[in-house]
Amino acid sequence: MTLLVGLDVGTTSIKAVVYEPEGRAIGRAAVPTPTHNPRPGWAYHLADELWAAAVTVVREALAAVPEPRAVAAIAVASVGEAIVPLDARGEPTAEVIAWFDTRTRPQAEWLDRIIGKDALFARSGVSLQPIFSLCKLLWLRDERPEAWARTTRWLMAADYLAWRLCGVAATDHSLASRTLMLNLHTLEWDAETLGAAGIDPGLLAPLAPGGTPLGTVTPEAARQTGLPESCVVATGGHDHVCGALAAGVTEPGQMLNSLGTAEAVFMPLERPLTDPQAGRQGYTQGAHVVGGRPYVFAGQYTSGACVAWVRDLVGNGASYETLLAEAGGAPPGSLGVCFLPHLRLANPPHDDPTSRGALVGLSTDVGRDALVRAVLEGLAFETRATYEPLFAYPEVTPPASVRAIGGSTRNDLLMRIKATVMGLPLTVVEAEEATALGAAILGGLGAGVYPDVAAALAALDLGQRVVEPDPAERDLYERIYQRVYRPLYDRVAPLSRAAVEIQGGEG
């Protein structure tokens, strides 16, 4: 028996799953991601708490496995952008600023003045936003000079856990893509950006493709986690990109819709987008864990988070199942209510960190059933509004269908609405935690369990179901999308901007 472990560090939870090479999960565990929210717009993790959570879930997942010594490899997928600062002894020097933390707006504005959004996009493929790692580095330099002076190494969240497992530091290209510091064309740290920003390249970890073997589990990590010392630790990757690998989205002409707390729309490319307009629209690119192939990435900063928000707002203790059953009984179009899901900031094609969410069309006829349905419809409209502008760029091949993964795919009503709004069939890949599975595949590549990516994907035995658009609702949703949803941002954004300014810039 050969087993693989995928560790997934997400926004809301940290999960470990033990897989057979065919993708069948035989052990799993999850705990909430330890996150601190000291003030609006701020969120951080503590590195030791992330490690403790990872130890807990790996140990608990292995408890269900008859022979833990059969684990041949482990790799870690994680959220992007969050970076762990370490001193010469490997001790954290400051908190790990969460990927969605927006305290770093002044640093993003400084980078725009010093380097420029278009220049950064041309080199990194990334549209300048406060969330990206370089802004977090600059914030620490500006606001915590004592910690900055003691810092000798920066590791992405996944890389930090891999380092704790085997003692070897490395960053894969997909996670490096979320830093603003990787040159997407050469797949090397960009000397020009680092020089302009005043960042010592020695602070950054060596780059390695996803699935590169780093070493084996140290005796101390084996004692804590229950992993065998023979277990190979391989480079993992950015969570959405690992999910794309598990779903088999590796070639141009394919689209992945990864649905969790946040949502990603992911399309592989033959070559990077170079038109600066794409960057101005907020689109970002990166390197796939498969061979460093470029991809374009869009999505929503709050997707599943919007559903959780409306449940907390109007649920009155009701379960998700109850709320979704009620929403399914509300008429399509939600009695005229339309929802703009910008609960943190705008999504591409709007590069606007001051945008906020909105509900329009409210009346006394609207109950929580229509309100919840309006949130689901707004998420579907926003997905379409996010990816459609990309088809204007010659590097992007429009897909004929979409593959979907993530926890929100269990929301059947949302999936039906999405397929209808998008006008495309959705193939839901029924993998047990696709992101963790993608990490496990990378571990298997590092340990030689699979000879290559093609063999790994061919070995998987995953279920799937196809959700077709509903022709009876297609015309209605098309009218709402064109006449109500598409103009909504332009009407709401000035009011959002004014409200943020009145609050002194706090989100």
C-alpha positions in Angstrom: 0.0 0.0 0.0 1.2 3.5 -0.9 -0.5 6.6 0.6 -0.2 10.3 0.0 -1.1 13.2 2.3 -2.4 16.6 1.1 -2.4 19.5 3.6 -4.6 22.4 2.7 -4.2 25.7 4.5 -7.4 27.7 3.6 -9.0 30.9 4.7 -11.4 29.3 7.1 -10.0 25.9 7.8 -6.8 23.8 7.7 -7.4 20.3 6.4 -5.3 17.1 6.0 -6.5 14.3 3.8 -4.8 10.9 3.3 -5.3 9.5 -0.2 -4.7 6.3 -2.1 -2.9 7.1 -5.4 -6.3 6.8 -7.2 -7.6 9.7 -5.3 -9.8 7.9 -2.8 -9.6 9.5 0.7 -9.2 7.1 3.6 -8.5 9.6 6.4 -9.3 13.3 6.9 -9.4 16.0 9.6 -10.0 19.7 9.7 -9.7 22.5 12.2 -10.6 26.2 11.9 -7.7 28.4 10.6 -6.5 30.4 13.6 -7.1 34.0 12.6 -7.0 37.2 14.6 -9.0 40.3 13.6 -7.8 43.2 15.8 -9.6 45.9 13.8 -11.6 46.4 10.6 -9.5 45.6 7.5 -6.9 43.8 9.6 -6.4 40.0 10.0 -3.4 38.0 10.9 -2.2 34.5 11.8 0.6 33.4 14.2 3.1 31.0 12.6 3.2 28.7 15.6 -0.5 28.4 15.6 -0.6 27.5 12.0 2.0 24.8 12.7 0.1 23.5 15.7 -3.1 23.3 13.6 -1.3 21.4 10.8 0.1 18.9 13.4 -3.3 18.4 14.8 -5.0 17.6 11.5 -2.2 15.4 10.1 -2.2 13.4 13.3 -6.0 13.0 13.3 -6.1 12.1 9.6 -3.5 9.4 10.1 -5.4 8.0 13.1 -7.9 6.6 10.6 -5.2 4.9 8.5 -4.3 1.2 9.3 -0.7 1.6 8.3 0.6 5.2 8.6 4.1 4.0 7.6 2.7 3.6 4.1 2.6 7.4 3.6 5.1 8.0 0.9 4.8 11.8 0.5 3.2 15.0 1.7 2.8 18.4 0.1 1.1 21.6 1.2 -1.3 23.8 -0.6 -2.2 27.2 0.9 -3.7 30.5 0.4 -1.5 32.9 -1.5 0.0 36.2 -0.4 0.5 35.5 3.3 4.2 35.4 4.2 5.9 34.2 7.3 8.9 36.3 8.5 11.7 34.3 10.2 14.9 35.2 11.9 18.2 33.4 11.7 17.1 30.7 14.2 13.9 30.1 12.3 11.7 31.9 14.8 8.9 34.2 13.6 9.7 37.9 13.9 6.1 39.2 13.4 2.6 38.1 12.7 1.6 36.5 9.4 -0.6 39.1 7.7 -3.6 37.3 6.2 -4.0 37.3 2.5 -7.2 39.4 2.6 -5.8 42.0 5.0 -6.0 45.5 3.5 -3.8 47.5 6.0 -1.2 47.7 3.2 -3.0 50.2 1.0 -0.3 52.9 1.6 2.4 50.5 0.5 0.5 49.6 -2.7 0.1 53.3 -3.4 3.9 53.8 -2.9 4.7 50.9 -5.3 2.4 52.6 -7.9 4.3 55.8 -7.6 7.8 54.2 -7.5 7.3 51.4 -10.1 3.9 51.8 -11.6 1.0 49.4 -12.0 1.6 48.8 -15.7 5.3 48.0 -15.2 4.5 45.6 -12.4 1.9 43.9 -14.5 4.2 43.6 -17.4 6.8 41.8 -15.3 4.8 39.8 -12.8 1.5 39.4 -14.6 -0.2 40.6 -11.4 -2.5 43.6 -11.1 -1.3 45.7 -8.1 -3.5 45.2 -5.1 -2.8 45.8 -1.4 -3.1 42.1 -0.6 0.0 40.9 -2.5 3.1 39.8 -0.6 5.4 42.6 -1.6 3.0 45.1 0.0 3.1 43.1 3.3 6.9 43.1 3.3 6.9 46.9 2.8 4.4 47.3 5.6 6.6 45.4 8.0 9.6 47.5 7.0 7.7 50.7 7.5 5.7 49.8 10.6 7.8 47.2 12.4 11.4 48.2 11.8 12.7 46.1 14.8 11.1 42.9 13.4 12.3 43.8 9.9 15.9 44.1 11.1 15.8 40.6 12.6 14.2 39.0 9.5 16.4 36.8 7.4 13.9 34.7 5.5 10.4 35.0 4.1 8.3 31.9 3.4 4.8 31.6 2.0 2.4 29.8 4.3 2.6 26.4 2.5 6.4 26.7 2.3 6.7 27.5 6.0 4.8 24.3 6.9 6.9 22.2 4.5 10.0 23.7 6.1 8.8 22.7 9.5 8.3 19.2 8.2 11.6 18.7 6.5 13.9 21.7 7.3 14.3 22.7 3.6 13.1 26.1 2.4 11.7 26.6 -1.1 8.9 28.4 -2.8 7.0 27.0 -5.9 6.2 29.2 -8.9 2.5 29.2 -8.3 2.8 30.8 -4.8 5.7 33.0 -5.9 3.2 34.3 -8.5 1.2 35.9 -5.7 4.0 38.0 -4.4 4.4 40.7 -7.2 8.1 39.7 -7.1 8.2 36.8 -9.6 8.9 37.5 -13.3 6.3 35.5 -15.0 8.2 35.3 -18.3 11.5 34.0 -16.8 10.0 32.3 -13.7 12.8 33.9 -11.6 12.6 36.5 -8.8 12.5 39.9 -10.6 15.7 41.8 -9.9 14.3 45.1 -11.3 11.2 45.0 -9.0 13.3 44.0 -6.0 15.8 46.7 -6.6 13.2 49.4 -7.0 11.4 48.3 -3.8 14.6 47.9 -1.8 14.1 44.2 -1.1 17.1 42.0 -0.6 16.6 38.9 -2.8 18.4 36.9 -0.1 15.3 37.2 2.0 13.3 35.1 -0.5 13.4 31.3 -0.7 14.9 29.4 -3.6 12.3 28.7 -6.4 11.3 25.2 -7.3 8.5 23.8 -9.5 5.6 22.2 -7.8 6.2 18.6 -7.0 9.9 19.0 -6.4 11.2 16.7 -3.6 12.7 18.8 -0.8 13.7 16.1 1.7 12.2 13.7 4.2 10.3 14.4 7.4 12.6 15.2 10.3 12.6 13.1 13.4 11.0 15.9 15.4 8.3 16.5 12.8 7.6 12.8 12.6 7.2 12.6 16.4 4.7 15.5 16.4 2.7 14.5 13.3 2.8 10.7 13.2 4.3 10.8 9.7 7.1 8.3 9.0 10.6 9.7 8.7 10.8 8.1 5.2 7.9 10.4 4.0 9.1 12.7 1.2 8.1 16.4 1.5 7.6 18.0 -1.9 6.8 21.6 -2.9 3.1 22.3 -3.0 1.4 25.4 -4.4 -1.3 28.0 -4.4 -4.6 26.4 -3.2 -6.7 27.3 -6.3 -3.9 26.1 -8.6 -3.6 22.8 -6.8 -7.3 22.4 -7.2 -7.0 23.0 -10.9 -4.4 20.2 -11.1 -6.8 17.7 -9.3 -9.6 18.7 -11.6 -7.5 18.2 -14.7 -7.6 21.8 -15.8 -4.1 22.1 -17.3 -4.6 23.2 -20.9 -5.8 26.3 -22.7 -9.5 26.1 -23.6 -10.4 24.8 -20.1 -11.9 26.8 -17.2 -11.9 26.0 -13.5 -14.4 27.5 -11.1 -13.1 26.9 -7.6 -15.7 27.7 -5.0 -14.9 28.2 -1.4 -14.9 31.2 1.0 -13.4 33.0 -1.9 -13.9 32.0 -5.5 -11.5 31.6 -8.4 -12.0 31.5 -12.2 -8.9 30.0 -13.6 -7.9 29.5 -17.3 -4.6 28.1 -18.6 -2.9 30.2 -21.3 -0.3 29.4 -24.0 1.5 32.7 -23.2 1.0 35.5 -20.7 -1.3 38.4 -21.3 0.7 41.5 -22.1 -1.9 44.2 -22.6 -1.7 46.5 -19.6 -5.5 47.0 -19.7 -5.9 43.5 -18.3 -3.9 44.6 -15.3 -5.9 47.8 -14.9 -9.0 45.6 -14.8 -7.6 43.7 -11.8 -6.8 40.4 -13.6 -3.8 38.5 -12.3 -1.7 35.8 -13.8 0.6 33.2 -12.5 2.5 30.0 -13.1 0.7 26.7 -13.0 2.0 23.9 -10.7 2.1 22.0 -14.0 5.3 22.9 -15.8 5.0 26.6 -14.9 2.5 27.2 -17.7 0.9 30.6 -17.4 -2.7 31.0 -16.4 -5.1 34.0 -15.9 -6.9 34.2 -12.7 -10.0 36.1 -11.7 -12.8 35.5 -9.2 -14.4 36.8 -6.1 -12.9 37.8 -2.8 -16.1 36.9 -1.0 -18.1 34.0 -2.5 -19.0 31.4 0.2 -18.3 34.2 2.6 -21.4 36.0 1.2 -23.6 33.0 1.9 -22.2 32.8 5.4 -22.9 36.5 5.8 -26.5 36.4 4.7 -27.1 33.3 6.9 -25.7 35.2 9.9 -27.8 38.3 9.0 -31.2 36.7 8.5 -30.9 33.0 9.3 -32.0 33.3 13.0 -30.3 30.0 13.7 -31.6 28.2 10.7 -29.3 25.7 8.9 -27.9 26.2 5.5 -30.1 23.4 4.3 -33.2 25.2 5.5 -32.2 28.5 4.0 -31.4 27.0 0.6 -34.6 25.0 0.5 -36.5 28.2 1.1 -34.5 30.0 -1.5 -35.2 27.3 -4.0 -38.9 28.0 -3.5 -38.5 31.8 -4.3 -39.0 32.7 -7.9 -36.0 33.3 -10.3 -35.1 36.9 -10.2 -35.8 37.1 -6.4 -38.8 39.4 -6.7 -36.5 42.1 -8.2 -33.8 42.0 -5.6 -30.2 42.1 -7.0 -27.1 41.7 -4.9 -23.6 43.1 -5.6 -21.2 40.7 -3.8 -18.4 43.2 -3.0 -18.2 42.6 0.8 -14.5 43.2 0.9 -13.6 45.0 -2.4 -14.4 44.9 -6.1 -13.6 41.9 -8.2 -12.1 42.1 -11.8 -12.8 43.7 -14.2 -13.0 46.5 -11.6 -9.8 47.4 -9.8 -11.4 49.2 -6.9 -10.6 48.4 -3.3 -13.2 50.9 -2.0 -16.2 49.1 -3.6 -18.7 47.6 -1.2 -21.7 45.3 -1.5 -25.2 46.3 -2.2 -28.8 45.0 -2.3 -31.1 46.8 -4.6 -34.8 46.3 -5.3 -35.9 45.7 -1.8 -39.5 45.9 -0.9 -41.9 44.7 1.8 -42.7 41.7 -0.4 -39.1 40.3 0.1 -38.6 37.7 2.7 -35.5 35.8 3.6 -36.2 33.2 0.9 -35.9 35.8 -1.9 -33.0 37.6 -0.1 -30.9 34.4 0.1 -31.7 33.5 -3.5 -30.7 37.1 -4.5 -27.3 36.5 -2.9 -26.8 33.3 -4.9 -27.9 34.9 -8.1 -25.6 37.8 -7.4 -22.7 35.4 -7.0 -23.5 33.8 -10.4 -23.8 37.2 -12.1 -20.5 38.3 -10.6 -18.7 35.1 -11.9 -19.9 35.8 -15.4 -19.0 39.5 -15.2 -15.6 38.6 -14.0 -14.5 36.2 -16.7 -16.4 37.5 -19.8 -14.1 40.5 -20.4 -11.1 38.2 -20.7 -12.4 36.9 -24.0 -11.5 40.2 -25.6 -7.8 39.2 -25.3 -6.3 37.0 -28.0 -4.3 34.9 -25.5 -7.6 33.6 -23.9 -9.5 30.7 -25.4 -13.2 30.7 -24.5 -14.2 27.4 -22.9 -17.0 25.1 -24.0 -17.7 24.0 -20.5 -16.5 24.6 -16.9 -15.1 22.3 -14.3 -16.1 23.1 -10.7 -14.6 22.2 -7.4 -14.8 23.3 -3.8 -17.2 23.2 -0.9 -19.8 25.4 -2.5 -20.4 22.9 -5.3 -22.5 21.0 -2.7 -24.9 23.9 -3.0 -27.1 22.5 -5.7 -29.2 25.6 -6.1 -26.2 27.8 -6.6 -24.8 25.3 -9.2 -28.1 25.4 -11.2 -28.2 29.2 -11.1 -24.6 29.4 -12.1 -24.9 27.1 -15.1 -28.0 29.0 -16.3 -26.4 32.5 -15.9 -23.2 31.4 -17.5 -24.9 29.5 -20.3 -22.4 26.7 -19.9 -22.6 23.2 -18.5 -20.8 22.8 -15.2 -18.9 19.6 -14.6 -18.7 19.2 -10.8 -15.6 17.1 -9.9 -16.5 15.1 -6.9 -13.1 14.9 -5.4 -12.7 14.6 -1.6 -11.2 18.1 -1.0 -9.8 18.8 -4.5 -7.2 21.3 -3.2 -5.7 18.8 -0.8 -5.8 16.2 -3.5 -3.8 18.5 -5.8 -1.2 18.8 -3.0 -1.1 15.1 -2.6 -0.6 14.6 -6.3 2.4 17.0 -6.1 3.7 14.9 -3.2 3.3 11.8 -5.3 5.3 13.3 -8.1 8.0 14.3 -5.7 8.2 10.8 -4.3 8.1 9.1 -7.7 4.7 7.5 -7.1 3.6 9.0 -10.4 6.1 9.3 -13.3 4.5 12.5 -14.6 1.4 14.7 -14.4 -0.4 12.9 -17.2 0.1 9.5 -15.4 -1.1 11.0 -12.2 -4.3 12.4 -13.7 -4.9 9.1 -15.6 -4.6 7.2 -12.3 -7.4 9.2 -10.6 -10.8 7.7 -10.2 -13.0 10.6 -9.4 -16.8 11.0 -9.6 -18.4 13.8 -11.5 -21.8 15.2 -12.3 -22.9 17.6 -15.0 -25.2 20.5 -14.2 -26.9 21.9 -17.4 -28.3 25.4 -17.8 -32.1 25.6 -17.3 -33.6 26.8 -20.7 -36.8 27.9 -18.9 -34.8 30.5 -16.8 -32.1 31.4 -19.3 -33.9 34.4 -20.9 -34.9 35.9 -17.6 -31.4 35.7 -16.2 -30.0 37.2 -19.4 -32.3 40.2 -19.1 -31.4 40.7 -15.5 -27.7 40.4 -16.2 -27.7 42.9 -19.1 -30.2 45.5 -17.8 -29.7 45.4 -14.0 -26.5 43.6 -13.0 -24.0 45.0 -15.5 -24.8 48.7 -14.7 -25.0 48.0 -10.9 -21.3 48.6 -10.0 -21.2 51.9 -11.9 -24.2 53.1 -9.9 -23.0 51.9 -6.5 -19.3 52.5 -6.6 -19.4 56.3 -6.1 -21.5 55.8 -3.0 -19.2 53.1 -1.7 -16.2 55.3 -2.2 -17.8 58.2 -0.4 -18.8 56.0 2.5 -15.2 54.6 2.8 -13.8 58.1 2.8 -16.1 59.2 5.5 -14.9 56.3 7.7 -11.3 57.5 7.2 -10.5 54.8 4.7 -11.4 51.8 6.9 -13.1 48.9 5.1 
